[in-house]
Amino acid sequence: MDKHIQDAKRAISEAQAACYIGMSRSFLRQDRMNGIRENRTPGPRYVRIGKRIRYLIDDLDAWLEAHVVDREGAQL
């Protein structure tokens, strides 16, 4: 399979990323515009290609893993 096609499957749109992580598109947009802010969960890494924004599945998975909380309430 062409590497370009494989890479394309790794990158998904903002709408798909929001659905994948269970957050709103607004959350992702605000994170990109405002960056890291106190008392706000930072969003996942993203890729900007011209005007288009894409999220890599690996980055979304890493972001989700970073927010796993154990039963005792401590973040892992």
PDB file of N, H, CA, C and O in Angstrom:
ATOM      1  N   MET A   1       0.846  -1.183   0.000  1.00  0.00           N
ATOM      2  CA  MET A   1       0.000   0.000   0.000  1.00  0.00           C
ATOM      3  C   MET A   1       0.889   1.243   0.000  1.00  0.00           C
ATOM      4  O   MET A   1       1.938   1.260   0.644  1.00  0.00           O
ATOM      5  N   ASP A   2       0.475   2.260  -0.709  1.00  0.00           N
ATOM      6  H   ASP A   2      -0.377   2.245  -1.232  1.00  0.00           H
ATOM      7  CA  ASP A   2       1.194   3.523  -0.801  1.00  0.00           C
ATOM      8  C   ASP A   2       1.288   4.167   0.588  1.00  0.00           C
ATOM      9  O   ASP A   2       0.291   4.244   1.307  1.00  0.00           O
ATOM     10  N   LYS A   3       2.490   4.630   0.963  1.00  0.00           N
ATOM     11  H   LYS A   3       3.299   4.567   0.379  1.00  0.00           H
ATOM     12  CA  LYS A   3       2.691   5.231   2.285  1.00  0.00           C
ATOM     13  C   LYS A   3       1.782   6.443   2.477  1.00  0.00           C
ATOM     14  O   LYS A   3       1.281   6.669   3.578  1.00  0.00           O
ATOM     15  N   HIS A   4       1.564   7.224   1.420  1.00  0.00           N
ATOM     16  H   HIS A   4       1.972   7.041   0.525  1.00  0.00           H
ATOM     17  CA  HIS A   4       0.685   8.399   1.505  1.00  0.00           C
ATOM     18  C   HIS A   4      -0.728   7.992   1.950  1.00  0.00           C
ATOM     19  O   HIS A   4      -1.351   8.678   2.760  1.00  0.00           O
ATOM     20  N   ILE A   5      -1.214   6.893   1.421  1.00  0.00           N
ATOM     21  H   ILE A   5      -0.708   6.336   0.763  1.00  0.00           H
ATOM     22  CA  ILE A   5      -2.545   6.414   1.792  1.00  0.00           C
ATOM     23  C   ILE A   5      -2.553   5.939   3.236  1.00  0.00           C
ATOM     24  O   ILE A   5      -3.521   6.185   3.955  1.00  0.00           O
ATOM     25  N   GLN A   6      -1.501   5.267   3.676  1.00  0.00           N
ATOM     26  H   GLN A   6      -0.714   5.067   3.092  1.00  0.00           H
ATOM     27  CA  GLN A   6      -1.421   4.824   5.066  1.00  0.00           C
ATOM     28  C   GLN A   6      -1.417   6.019   6.010  1.00  0.00           C
ATOM     29  O   GLN A   6      -2.108   6.001   7.029  1.00  0.00           O
ATOM     30  N   ASP A   7      -0.637   7.074   5.684  1.00  0.00           N
ATOM     31  H   ASP A   7      -0.075   7.089   4.856  1.00  0.00           H
ATOM     32  CA  ASP A   7      -0.575   8.270   6.523  1.00  0.00           C
ATOM     33  C   ASP A   7      -1.919   8.979   6.576  1.00  0.00           C
ATOM     34  O   ASP A   7      -2.294   9.522   7.615  1.00  0.00           O
ATOM     35  N   ALA A   8      -2.647   8.978   5.465  1.00  0.00           N
ATOM     36  H   ALA A   8      -2.342   8.537   4.621  1.00  0.00           H
ATOM     37  CA  ALA A   8      -3.941   9.653   5.425  1.00  0.00           C
ATOM     38  C   ALA A   8      -4.920   9.018   6.407  1.00  0.00           C
ATOM     39  O   ALA A   8      -5.756   9.719   6.979  1.00  0.00           O
ATOM     40  N   LYS A   9      -4.835   7.727   6.611  1.00  0.00           N
ATOM     41  H   LYS A   9      -4.157   7.157   6.147  1.00  0.00           H
ATOM     42  CA  LYS A   9      -5.732   7.045   7.534  1.00  0.00           C
ATOM     43  C   LYS A   9      -5.377   7.354   8.985  1.00  0.00           C
ATOM     44  O   LYS A   9      -6.216   7.211   9.873  1.00  0.00           O
ATOM     45  N   ARG A  10      -4.155   7.772   9.225  1.00  0.00           N
ATOM     46  H   ARG A  10      -3.473   7.889   8.503  1.00  0.00           H
ATOM     47  CA  ARG A  10      -3.727   8.117  10.587  1.00  0.00           C
ATOM     48  C   ARG A  10      -4.256   9.480  11.012  1.00  0.00           C
ATOM     49  O   ARG A  10      -4.413   9.736  12.206  1.00  0.00           O
ATOM     50  N   ALA A  11      -4.534  10.358  10.052  1.00  0.00           N
ATOM     51  H   ALA A  11      -4.406  10.150   9.082  1.00  0.00           H
ATOM     52  CA  ALA A  11      -4.955  11.725  10.343  1.00  0.00           C
ATOM     53  C   ALA A  11      -6.452  11.868  10.100  1.00  0.00           C
ATOM     54  O   ALA A  11      -6.960  11.490   9.045  1.00  0.00           O
ATOM     55  N   ILE A  12      -7.153  12.419  11.094  1.00  0.00           N
ATOM     56  H   ILE A  12      -6.740  12.726  11.951  1.00  0.00           H
ATOM     57  CA  ILE A  12      -8.602  12.580  10.965  1.00  0.00           C
ATOM     58  C   ILE A  12      -8.986  14.041  11.190  1.00  0.00           C
ATOM     59  O   ILE A  12      -8.208  14.820  11.740  1.00  0.00           O
ATOM     60  N   SER A  13     -10.176  14.396  10.766  1.00  0.00           N
ATOM     61  H   SER A  13     -10.808  13.763  10.319  1.00  0.00           H
ATOM     62  CA  SER A  13     -10.660  15.774  10.859  1.00  0.00           C
ATOM     63  C   SER A  13     -11.008  16.151  12.300  1.00  0.00           C
ATOM     64  O   SER A  13     -11.055  15.300  13.188  1.00  0.00           O
ATOM     65  N   GLU A  14     -11.248  17.433  12.507  1.00  0.00           N
ATOM     66  H   GLU A  14     -11.210  18.125  11.785  1.00  0.00           H
ATOM     67  CA  GLU A  14     -11.650  17.935  13.826  1.00  0.00           C
ATOM     68  C   GLU A  14     -12.932  17.253  14.301  1.00  0.00           C
ATOM     69  O   GLU A  14     -13.024  16.826  15.452  1.00  0.00           O
ATOM     70  N   ALA A  15     -13.914  17.152  13.418  1.00  0.00           N
ATOM     71  H   ALA A  15     -13.840  17.499  12.483  1.00  0.00           H
ATOM     72  CA  ALA A  15     -15.186  16.530  13.796  1.00  0.00           C
ATOM     73  C   ALA A  15     -14.995  15.066  14.188  1.00  0.00           C
ATOM     74  O   ALA A  15     -15.567  14.600  15.173  1.00  0.00           O
ATOM     75  N   GLN A  16     -14.192  14.353  13.416  1.00  0.00           N
ATOM     76  H   GLN A  16     -13.727  14.732  12.616  1.00  0.00           H
ATOM     77  CA  GLN A  16     -13.924  12.953  13.730  1.00  0.00           C
ATOM     78  C   GLN A  16     -13.147  12.828  15.042  1.00  0.00           C
ATOM     79  O   GLN A  16     -13.419  11.934  15.843  1.00  0.00           O
ATOM     80  N   ALA A  17     -12.182  13.723  15.260  1.00  0.00           N
ATOM     81  H   ALA A  17     -11.961  14.450  14.609  1.00  0.00           H
ATOM     82  CA  ALA A  17     -11.386  13.700  16.489  1.00  0.00           C
ATOM     83  C   ALA A  17     -12.256  13.975  17.707  1.00  0.00           C
ATOM     84  O   ALA A  17     -12.112  13.313  18.735  1.00  0.00           O
ATOM     85  N   ALA A  18     -13.155  14.944  17.600  1.00  0.00           N
ATOM     86  H   ALA A  18     -13.272  15.481  16.765  1.00  0.00           H
ATOM     87  CA  ALA A  18     -14.052  15.275  18.715  1.00  0.00           C
ATOM     88  C   ALA A  18     -14.898  14.057  19.078  1.00  0.00           C
ATOM     89  O   ALA A  18     -15.061  13.737  20.256  1.00  0.00           O
ATOM     90  N   CYS A  19     -15.423  13.392  18.083  1.00  0.00           N
ATOM     91  H   CYS A  19     -15.290  13.652  17.127  1.00  0.00           H
ATOM     92  CA  CYS A  19     -16.216  12.182  18.308  1.00  0.00           C
ATOM     93  C   CYS A  19     -15.354  11.078  18.920  1.00  0.00           C
ATOM     94  O   CYS A  19     -15.795  10.383  19.835  1.00  0.00           O
ATOM     95  N   TYR A  20     -14.149  10.917  18.427  1.00  0.00           N
ATOM     96  H   TYR A  20     -13.791  11.481  17.683  1.00  0.00           H
ATOM     97  CA  TYR A  20     -13.237   9.861  18.878  1.00  0.00           C
ATOM     98  C   TYR A  20     -12.909   9.998  20.366  1.00  0.00           C
ATOM     99  O   TYR A  20     -12.865   9.002  21.088  1.00  0.00           O
ATOM    100  N   ILE A  21     -12.676  11.250  20.828  1.00  0.00           N
ATOM    101  H   ILE A  21     -12.712  12.059  20.241  1.00  0.00           H
ATOM    102  CA  ILE A  21     -12.298  11.450  22.232  1.00  0.00           C
ATOM    103  C   ILE A  21     -13.491  11.801  23.110  1.00  0.00           C
ATOM    104  O   ILE A  21     -13.344  11.932  24.325  1.00  0.00           O
ATOM    105  N   GLY A  22     -14.661  11.954  22.517  1.00  0.00           N
ATOM    106  H   GLY A  22     -14.780  11.847  21.529  1.00  0.00           H
ATOM    107  CA  GLY A  22     -15.856  12.237  23.305  1.00  0.00           C
ATOM    108  C   GLY A  22     -15.944  13.666  23.816  1.00  0.00           C
ATOM    109  O   GLY A  22     -16.564  13.925  24.848  1.00  0.00           O
ATOM    110  N   MET A  23     -15.331  14.584  23.103  1.00  0.00           N
ATOM    111  H   MET A  23     -14.827  14.374  22.265  1.00  0.00           H
ATOM    112  CA  MET A  23     -15.379  16.004  23.469  1.00  0.00           C
ATOM    113  C   MET A  23     -16.013  16.766  22.311  1.00  0.00           C
ATOM    114  O   MET A  23     -16.216  16.209  21.232  1.00  0.00           O
ATOM    115  N   SER A  24     -16.323  18.038  22.537  1.00  0.00           N
ATOM    116  H   SER A  24     -16.157  18.490  23.414  1.00  0.00           H
ATOM    117  CA  SER A  24     -16.956  18.832  21.487  1.00  0.00           C
ATOM    118  C   SER A  24     -15.918  19.433  20.544  1.00  0.00           C
ATOM    119  O   SER A  24     -14.742  19.561  20.886  1.00  0.00           O
ATOM    120  N   ARG A  25     -16.376  19.794  19.365  1.00  0.00           N
ATOM    121  H   ARG A  25     -17.331  19.690  19.088  1.00  0.00           H
ATOM    122  CA  ARG A  25     -15.510  20.508  18.419  1.00  0.00           C
ATOM    123  C   ARG A  25     -15.103  21.844  19.009  1.00  0.00           C
ATOM    124  O   ARG A  25     -13.992  22.322  18.779  1.00  0.00           O
ATOM    125  N   SER A  26     -16.003  22.444  19.770  1.00  0.00           N
ATOM    126  H   SER A  26     -16.906  22.056  19.956  1.00  0.00           H
ATOM    127  CA  SER A  26     -15.711  23.728  20.414  1.00  0.00           C
ATOM    128  C   SER A  26     -14.529  23.601  21.375  1.00  0.00           C
ATOM    129  O   SER A  26     -13.681  24.492  21.435  1.00  0.00           O
ATOM    130  N   PHE A  27     -14.469  22.504  22.121  1.00  0.00           N
ATOM    131  H   PHE A  27     -15.158  21.781  22.072  1.00  0.00           H
ATOM    132  CA  PHE A  27     -13.349  22.266  23.035  1.00  0.00           C
ATOM    133  C   PHE A  27     -12.041  22.262  22.259  1.00  0.00           C
ATOM    134  O   PHE A  27     -11.071  22.898  22.670  1.00  0.00           O
ATOM    135  N   LEU A  28     -12.013  21.549  21.140  1.00  0.00           N
ATOM    136  H   LEU A  28     -12.801  21.033  20.806  1.00  0.00           H
ATOM    137  CA  LEU A  28     -10.800  21.464  20.332  1.00  0.00           C
ATOM    138  C   LEU A  28     -10.421  22.823  19.751  1.00  0.00           C
ATOM    139  O   LEU A  28      -9.246  23.190  19.748  1.00  0.00           O
ATOM    140  N   ARG A  29     -11.404  23.568  19.260  1.00  0.00           N
ATOM    141  H   ARG A  29     -12.359  23.269  19.262  1.00  0.00           H
ATOM    142  CA  ARG A  29     -11.129  24.896  18.698  1.00  0.00           C
ATOM    143  C   ARG A  29     -10.598  25.851  19.751  1.00  0.00           C
ATOM    144  O   ARG A  29      -9.614  26.556  19.525  1.00  0.00           O
ATOM    145  N   GLN A  30     -11.254  25.871  20.903  1.00  0.00           N
ATOM    146  H   GLN A  30     -12.053  25.299  21.087  1.00  0.00           H
ATOM    147  CA  GLN A  30     -10.813  26.773  21.970  1.00  0.00           C
ATOM    148  C   GLN A  30      -9.399  26.432  22.425  1.00  0.00           C
ATOM    149  O   GLN A  30      -8.600  27.326  22.704  1.00  0.00           O
ATOM    150  N   ASP A  31      -9.098  25.160  22.499  1.00  0.00           N
ATOM    151  H   ASP A  31      -9.748  24.434  22.273  1.00  0.00           H
ATOM    152  CA  ASP A  31      -7.750  24.751  22.886  1.00  0.00           C
ATOM    153  C   ASP A  31      -6.726  25.262  21.881  1.00  0.00           C
ATOM    154  O   ASP A  31      -5.670  25.761  22.269  1.00  0.00           O
ATOM    155  N   ARG A  32      -7.032  25.139  20.601  1.00  0.00           N
ATOM    156  H   ARG A  32      -7.891  24.733  20.286  1.00  0.00           H
ATOM    157  CA  ARG A  32      -6.078  25.611  19.579  1.00  0.00           C
ATOM    158  C   ARG A  32      -5.915  27.122  19.634  1.00  0.00           C
ATOM    159  O   ARG A  32      -4.805  27.627  19.465  1.00  0.00           O
ATOM    160  N   MET A  33      -6.990  27.845  19.865  1.00  0.00           N
ATOM    161  H   MET A  33      -7.891  27.435  20.003  1.00  0.00           H
ATOM    162  CA  MET A  33      -6.924  29.309  19.880  1.00  0.00           C
ATOM    163  C   MET A  33      -6.288  29.852  21.156  1.00  0.00           C
ATOM    164  O   MET A  33      -5.517  30.810  21.107  1.00  0.00           O
ATOM    165  N   ASN A  34      -6.606  29.246  22.293  1.00  0.00           N
ATOM    166  H   ASN A  34      -7.233  28.468  22.333  1.00  0.00           H
ATOM    167  CA  ASN A  34      -6.173  29.787  23.580  1.00  0.00           C
ATOM    168  C   ASN A  34      -4.942  29.116  24.152  1.00  0.00           C
ATOM    169  O   ASN A  34      -4.299  29.671  25.043  1.00  0.00           O
ATOM    170  N   GLY A  35      -4.601  27.948  23.670  1.00  0.00           N
ATOM    171  H   GLY A  35      -5.123  27.497  22.946  1.00  0.00           H
ATOM    172  CA  GLY A  35      -3.445  27.236  24.204  1.00  0.00           C
ATOM    173  C   GLY A  35      -3.716  26.733  25.616  1.00  0.00           C
ATOM    174  O   GLY A  35      -4.868  26.579  26.022  1.00  0.00           O
ATOM    175  N   ILE A  36      -2.649  26.481  26.353  1.00  0.00           N
ATOM    176  H   ILE A  36      -1.713  26.606  26.023  1.00  0.00           H
ATOM    177  CA  ILE A  36      -2.779  25.939  27.708  1.00  0.00           C
ATOM    178  C   ILE A  36      -3.176  27.060  28.662  1.00  0.00           C
ATOM    179  O   ILE A  36      -2.520  28.099  28.732  1.00  0.00           O
ATOM    180  N   ARG A  37      -4.268  26.827  29.396  1.00  0.00           N
ATOM    181  H   ARG A  37      -4.801  25.983  29.338  1.00  0.00           H
ATOM    182  CA  ARG A  37      -4.762  27.803  30.369  1.00  0.00           C
ATOM    183  C   ARG A  37      -4.930  27.120  31.712  1.00  0.00           C
ATOM    184  O   ARG A  37      -5.185  25.918  31.790  1.00  0.00           O
ATOM    185  N   GLU A  38      -4.782  27.907  32.767  1.00  0.00           N
ATOM    186  H   GLU A  38      -4.575  28.883  32.704  1.00  0.00           H
ATOM    187  CA  GLU A  38      -4.933  27.386  34.121  1.00  0.00           C
ATOM    188  C   GLU A  38      -6.358  26.880  34.331  1.00  0.00           C
ATOM    189  O   GLU A  38      -7.318  27.486  33.855  1.00  0.00           O
ATOM    190  N   ASN A  39      -6.484  25.783  35.037  1.00  0.00           N
ATOM    191  H   ASN A  39      -5.705  25.291  35.424  1.00  0.00           H
ATOM    192  CA  ASN A  39      -7.776  25.167  35.367  1.00  0.00           C
ATOM    193  C   ASN A  39      -8.566  24.714  34.143  1.00  0.00           C
ATOM    194  O   ASN A  39      -9.794  24.636  34.190  1.00  0.00           O
ATOM    195  N   ARG A  40      -7.879  24.420  33.064  1.00  0.00           N
ATOM    196  H   ARG A  40      -6.882  24.484  33.025  1.00  0.00           H
ATOM    197  CA  ARG A  40      -8.547  23.917  31.865  1.00  0.00           C
ATOM    198  C   ARG A  40      -7.730  22.747  31.320  1.00  0.00           C
ATOM    199  O   ARG A  40      -6.507  22.827  31.204  1.00  0.00           O
ATOM    200  N   THR A  41      -8.414  21.684  30.994  1.00  0.00           N
ATOM    201  H   THR A  41      -9.408  21.619  31.088  1.00  0.00           H
ATOM    202  CA  THR A  41      -7.739  20.518  30.438  1.00  0.00           C
ATOM    203  C   THR A  41      -7.204  20.862  29.053  1.00  0.00           C
ATOM    204  O   THR A  41      -7.975  21.262  28.181  1.00  0.00           O
ATOM    205  N   PRO A  42      -5.897  20.714  28.833  1.00  0.00           N
ATOM    206  CA  PRO A  42      -5.373  20.983  27.490  1.00  0.00           C
ATOM    207  C   PRO A  42      -5.817  19.902  26.507  1.00  0.00           C
ATOM    208  O   PRO A  42      -5.958  18.735  26.871  1.00  0.00           O
ATOM    209  N   GLY A  43      -6.030  20.298  25.287  1.00  0.00           N
ATOM    210  H   GLY A  43      -5.916  21.247  24.991  1.00  0.00           H
ATOM    211  CA  GLY A  43      -6.457  19.356  24.265  1.00  0.00           C
ATOM    212  C   GLY A  43      -5.286  18.576  23.689  1.00  0.00           C
ATOM    213  O   GLY A  43      -4.134  18.814  24.050  1.00  0.00           O
ATOM    214  N   PRO A  44      -5.583  17.659  22.806  1.00  0.00           N
ATOM    215  CA  PRO A  44      -4.544  16.839  22.179  1.00  0.00           C
ATOM    216  C   PRO A  44      -3.733  17.632  21.154  1.00  0.00           C
ATOM    217  O   PRO A  44      -4.158  18.688  20.684  1.00  0.00           O
ATOM    218  N   ARG A  45      -2.566  17.102  20.821  1.00  0.00           N
ATOM    219  H   ARG A  45      -2.222  16.244  21.203  1.00  0.00           H
ATOM    220  CA  ARG A  45      -1.744  17.702  19.765  1.00  0.00           C
ATOM    221  C   ARG A  45      -2.507  17.632  18.446  1.00  0.00           C
ATOM    222  O   ARG A  45      -3.378  16.783  18.258  1.00  0.00           O
ATOM    223  N   TYR A  46      -2.162  18.543  17.537  1.00  0.00           N
ATOM    224  H   TYR A  46      -1.454  19.233  17.689  1.00  0.00           H
ATOM    225  CA  TYR A  46      -2.810  18.550  16.224  1.00  0.00           C
ATOM    226  C   TYR A  46      -1.806  18.906  15.144  1.00  0.00           C
ATOM    227  O   TYR A  46      -0.689  19.337  15.427  1.00  0.00           O
ATOM    228  N   VAL A  47      -2.221  18.718  13.910  1.00  0.00           N
ATOM    229  H   VAL A  47      -3.129  18.368  13.679  1.00  0.00           H
ATOM    230  CA  VAL A  47      -1.400  19.023  12.740  1.00  0.00           C
ATOM    231  C   VAL A  47      -2.125  20.088  11.931  1.00  0.00           C
ATOM    232  O   VAL A  47      -3.320  19.963  11.663  1.00  0.00           O
ATOM    233  N   ARG A  48      -1.405  21.134  11.542  1.00  0.00           N
ATOM    234  H   ARG A  48      -0.434  21.235  11.759  1.00  0.00           H
ATOM    235  CA  ARG A  48      -1.983  22.163  10.679  1.00  0.00           C
ATOM    236  C   ARG A  48      -1.342  22.019   9.298  1.00  0.00           C
ATOM    237  O   ARG A  48      -0.121  22.079   9.157  1.00  0.00           O
ATOM    238  N   ILE A  49      -2.183  21.830   8.290  1.00  0.00           N
ATOM    239  H   ILE A  49      -3.176  21.782   8.405  1.00  0.00           H
ATOM    240  CA  ILE A  49      -1.724  21.737   6.904  1.00  0.00           C
ATOM    241  C   ILE A  49      -2.460  22.830   6.142  1.00  0.00           C
ATOM    242  O   ILE A  49      -3.616  22.660   5.754  1.00  0.00           O
ATOM    243  N   GLY A  50      -1.786  23.944   5.934  1.00  0.00           N
ATOM    244  H   GLY A  50      -0.847  24.083   6.249  1.00  0.00           H
ATOM    245  CA  GLY A  50      -2.461  25.105   5.358  1.00  0.00           C
ATOM    246  C   GLY A  50      -3.522  25.580   6.331  1.00  0.00           C
ATOM    247  O   GLY A  50      -3.215  25.882   7.484  1.00  0.00           O
ATOM    248  N   LYS A  51      -4.761  25.648   5.884  1.00  0.00           N
ATOM    249  H   LYS A  51      -5.010  25.403   4.947  1.00  0.00           H
ATOM    250  CA  LYS A  51      -5.876  26.033   6.755  1.00  0.00           C
ATOM    251  C   LYS A  51      -6.518  24.831   7.438  1.00  0.00           C
ATOM    252  O   LYS A  51      -7.343  24.985   8.338  1.00  0.00           O
ATOM    253  N   ARG A  52      -6.137  23.649   7.009  1.00  0.00           N
ATOM    254  H   ARG A  52      -5.467  23.524   6.278  1.00  0.00           H
ATOM    255  CA  ARG A  52      -6.771  22.433   7.537  1.00  0.00           C
ATOM    256  C   ARG A  52      -6.115  21.972   8.825  1.00  0.00           C
ATOM    257  O   ARG A  52      -4.899  22.063   8.997  1.00  0.00           O
ATOM    258  N   ILE A  53      -6.941  21.482   9.711  1.00  0.00           N
ATOM    259  H   ILE A  53      -7.928  21.408   9.571  1.00  0.00           H
ATOM    260  CA  ILE A  53      -6.495  20.930  10.985  1.00  0.00           C
ATOM    261  C   ILE A  53      -6.760  19.431  10.958  1.00  0.00           C
ATOM    262  O   ILE A  53      -7.849  18.996  10.585  1.00  0.00           O
ATOM    263  N   ARG A  54      -5.775  18.652  11.349  1.00  0.00           N
ATOM    264  H   ARG A  54      -4.890  19.006  11.652  1.00  0.00           H
ATOM    265  CA  ARG A  54      -5.935  17.209  11.431  1.00  0.00           C
ATOM    266  C   ARG A  54      -5.369  16.733  12.759  1.00  0.00           C
ATOM    267  O   ARG A  54      -4.465  17.344  13.328  1.00  0.00           O
ATOM    268  N   TYR A  55      -5.920  15.637  13.230  1.00  0.00           N
ATOM    269  H   TYR A  55      -6.654  15.141  12.767  1.00  0.00           H
ATOM    270  CA  TYR A  55      -5.460  15.015  14.469  1.00  0.00           C
ATOM    271  C   TYR A  55      -4.987  13.608  14.134  1.00  0.00           C
ATOM    272  O   TYR A  55      -5.654  12.877  13.402  1.00  0.00           O
ATOM    273  N   LEU A  56      -3.833  13.237  14.676  1.00  0.00           N
ATOM    274  H   LEU A  56      -3.291  13.831  15.271  1.00  0.00           H
ATOM    275  CA  LEU A  56      -3.317  11.889  14.468  1.00  0.00           C
ATOM    276  C   LEU A  56      -3.924  10.957  15.512  1.00  0.00           C
ATOM    277  O   LEU A  56      -3.994  11.293  16.694  1.00  0.00           O
ATOM    278  N   ILE A  57      -4.357   9.800  15.069  1.00  0.00           N
ATOM    279  H   ILE A  57      -4.300   9.526  14.108  1.00  0.00           H
ATOM    280  CA  ILE A  57      -4.965   8.813  15.962  1.00  0.00           C
ATOM    281  C   ILE A  57      -4.037   8.490  17.137  1.00  0.00           C
ATOM    282  O   ILE A  57      -4.493   8.374  18.274  1.00  0.00           O
ATOM    283  N   ASP A  58      -2.745   8.347  16.866  1.00  0.00           N
ATOM    284  H   ASP A  58      -2.374   8.442  15.942  1.00  0.00           H
ATOM    285  CA  ASP A  58      -1.784   8.040  17.936  1.00  0.00           C
ATOM    286  C   ASP A  58      -1.771   9.138  19.002  1.00  0.00           C
ATOM    287  O   ASP A  58      -1.686   8.845  20.194  1.00  0.00           O
ATOM    288  N   ASP A  59      -1.855  10.400  18.573  1.00  0.00           N
ATOM    289  H   ASP A  59      -1.924  10.638  17.604  1.00  0.00           H
ATOM    290  CA  ASP A  59      -1.872  11.515  19.525  1.00  0.00           C
ATOM    291  C   ASP A  59      -3.165  11.527  20.342  1.00  0.00           C
ATOM    292  O   ASP A  59      -3.145  11.837  21.533  1.00  0.00           O
ATOM    293  N   LEU A  60      -4.272  11.195  19.712  1.00  0.00           N
ATOM    294  H   LEU A  60      -4.289  10.943  18.745  1.00  0.00           H
ATOM    295  CA  LEU A  60      -5.546  11.138  20.432  1.00  0.00           C
ATOM    296  C   LEU A  60      -5.531  10.015  21.462  1.00  0.00           C
ATOM    297  O   LEU A  60      -6.015  10.181  22.582  1.00  0.00           O
ATOM    298  N   ASP A  61      -4.974   8.876  21.077  1.00  0.00           N
ATOM    299  H   ASP A  61      -4.580   8.741  20.168  1.00  0.00           H
ATOM    300  CA  ASP A  61      -4.863   7.754  22.019  1.00  0.00           C
ATOM    301  C   ASP A  61      -3.969   8.129  23.199  1.00  0.00           C
ATOM    302  O   ASP A  61      -4.290   7.812  24.344  1.00  0.00           O
ATOM    303  N   ALA A  62      -2.854   8.800  22.928  1.00  0.00           N
ATOM    304  H   ALA A  62      -2.593   9.057  21.998  1.00  0.00           H
ATOM    305  CA  ALA A  62      -1.940   9.220  23.996  1.00  0.00           C
ATOM    306  C   ALA A  62      -2.627  10.227  24.918  1.00  0.00           C
ATOM    307  O   ALA A  62      -2.455  10.172  26.135  1.00  0.00           O
ATOM    308  N   TRP A  63      -3.399  11.137  24.347  1.00  0.00           N
ATOM    309  H   TRP A  63      -3.539  11.181  23.358  1.00  0.00           H
ATOM    310  CA  TRP A  63      -4.126  12.139  25.145  1.00  0.00           C
ATOM    311  C   TRP A  63      -5.141  11.450  26.057  1.00  0.00           C
ATOM    312  O   TRP A  63      -5.258  11.792  27.234  1.00  0.00           O
ATOM    313  N   LEU A  64      -5.868  10.486  25.512  1.00  0.00           N
ATOM    314  H   LEU A  64      -5.773  10.208  24.556  1.00  0.00           H
ATOM    315  CA  LEU A  64      -6.835   9.752  26.328  1.00  0.00           C
ATOM    316  C   LEU A  64      -6.135   8.989  27.451  1.00  0.00           C
ATOM    317  O   LEU A  64      -6.593   9.008  28.594  1.00  0.00           O
ATOM    318  N   GLU A  65      -5.039   8.325  27.134  1.00  0.00           N
ATOM    319  H   GLU A  65      -4.667   8.309  26.206  1.00  0.00           H
ATOM    320  CA  GLU A  65      -4.290   7.570  28.151  1.00  0.00           C
ATOM    321  C   GLU A  65      -3.776   8.487  29.262  1.00  0.00           C
ATOM    322  O   GLU A  65      -3.723   8.085  30.425  1.00  0.00           O
ATOM    323  N   ALA A  66      -3.403   9.704  28.911  1.00  0.00           N
ATOM    324  H   ALA A  66      -3.446  10.030  27.967  1.00  0.00           H
ATOM    325  CA  ALA A  66      -2.885  10.655  29.903  1.00  0.00           C
ATOM    326  C   ALA A  66      -3.968  11.114  30.874  1.00  0.00           C
ATOM    327  O   ALA A  66      -3.662  11.669  31.930  1.00  0.00           O
ATOM    328  N   HIS A  67      -5.225  10.886  30.524  1.00  0.00           N
ATOM    329  H   HIS A  67      -5.473  10.435  29.667  1.00  0.00           H
ATOM    330  CA  HIS A  67      -6.332  11.336  31.370  1.00  0.00           C
ATOM    331  C   HIS A  67      -7.079  10.190  32.048  1.00  0.00           C
ATOM    332  O   HIS A  67      -8.189  10.373  32.547  1.00  0.00           O
ATOM    333  N   VAL A  68      -6.470   9.025  32.063  1.00  0.00           N
ATOM    334  H   VAL A  68      -5.568   8.877  31.657  1.00  0.00           H
ATOM    335  CA  VAL A  68      -7.072   7.880  32.750  1.00  0.00           C
ATOM    336  C   VAL A  68      -6.970   8.101  34.255  1.00  0.00           C
ATOM    337  O   VAL A  68      -5.919   8.488  34.766  1.00  0.00           O
ATOM    338  N   VAL A  69      -8.065   7.853  34.952  1.00  0.00           N
ATOM    339  H   VAL A  69      -8.919   7.539  34.537  1.00  0.00           H
ATOM    340  CA  VAL A  69      -8.096   7.989  36.417  1.00  0.00           C
ATOM    341  C   VAL A  69      -8.409   6.611  36.994  1.00  0.00           C
ATOM    342  O   VAL A  69      -9.318   5.918  36.536  1.00  0.00           O
ATOM    343  N   ASP A  70      -7.629   6.227  38.019  1.00  0.00           N
ATOM    344  H   ASP A  70      -6.891   6.790  38.391  1.00  0.00           H
ATOM    345  CA  ASP A  70      -7.904   4.923  38.629  1.00  0.00           C
ATOM    346  C   ASP A  70      -9.115   5.026  39.567  1.00  0.00           C
ATOM    347  O   ASP A  70      -9.666   6.114  39.737  1.00  0.00           O
ATOM    348  N   ARG A  71      -9.520   3.950  40.155  1.00  0.00           N
ATOM    349  H   ARG A  71      -9.072   3.067  40.018  1.00  0.00           H
ATOM    350  CA  ARG A  71     -10.714   3.926  41.001  1.00  0.00           C
ATOM    351  C   ARG A  71     -10.589   4.769  42.247  1.00  0.00           C
ATOM    352  O   ARG A  71     -11.595   5.196  42.813  1.00  0.00           O
ATOM    353  N   GLU A  72      -9.382   5.012  42.677  1.00  0.00           N
ATOM    354  H   GLU A  72      -8.565   4.665  42.217  1.00  0.00           H
ATOM    355  CA  GLU A  72      -9.161   5.814  43.879  1.00  0.00           C
ATOM    356  C   GLU A  72      -9.181   7.304  43.569  1.00  0.00           C
ATOM    357  O   GLU A  72      -9.087   8.126  44.481  1.00  0.00           O
ATOM    358  N   GLY A  73      -9.301   7.658  42.304  1.00  0.00           N
ATOM    359  H   GLY A  73      -9.377   6.990  41.563  1.00  0.00           H
ATOM    360  CA  GLY A  73      -9.376   9.053  41.913  1.00  0.00           C
ATOM    361  C   GLY A  73      -8.038   9.683  41.572  1.00  0.00           C
ATOM    362  O   GLY A  73      -7.982  10.863  41.225  1.00  0.00           O
ATOM    363  N   ALA A  74      -6.968   8.922  41.664  1.00  0.00           N
ATOM    364  H   ALA A  74      -7.013   7.964  41.946  1.00  0.00           H
ATOM    365  CA  ALA A  74      -5.648   9.457  41.325  1.00  0.00           C
ATOM    366  C   ALA A  74      -5.384   9.277  39.839  1.00  0.00           C
ATOM    367  O   ALA A  74      -5.617   8.204  39.283  1.00  0.00           O
ATOM    368  N   GLN A  75      -4.900  10.326  39.204  1.00  0.00           N
ATOM    369  H   GLN A  75      -4.710  11.198  39.655  1.00  0.00           H
ATOM    370  CA  GLN A  75      -4.588  10.217  37.787  1.00  0.00           C
ATOM    371  C   GLN A  75      -3.334   9.376  37.618  1.00  0.00           C
ATOM    372  O   GLN A  75      -2.358   9.546  38.349  1.00  0.00           O
ATOM    373  N   LEU A  76      -3.365   8.470  36.654  1.00  0.00           N
ATOM    374  H   LEU A  76      -4.157   8.332  36.060  1.00  0.00           H
ATOM    375  CA  LEU A  76      -2.224   7.572  36.436  1.00  0.00           C
ATOM    376  C   LEU A  76      -1.140   8.261  35.639  1.00  0.00           C
ATOM    377  O   LEU A  76      -0.103   7.660  35.359  1.00  0.00           O
TER     378      LEU A  76
END
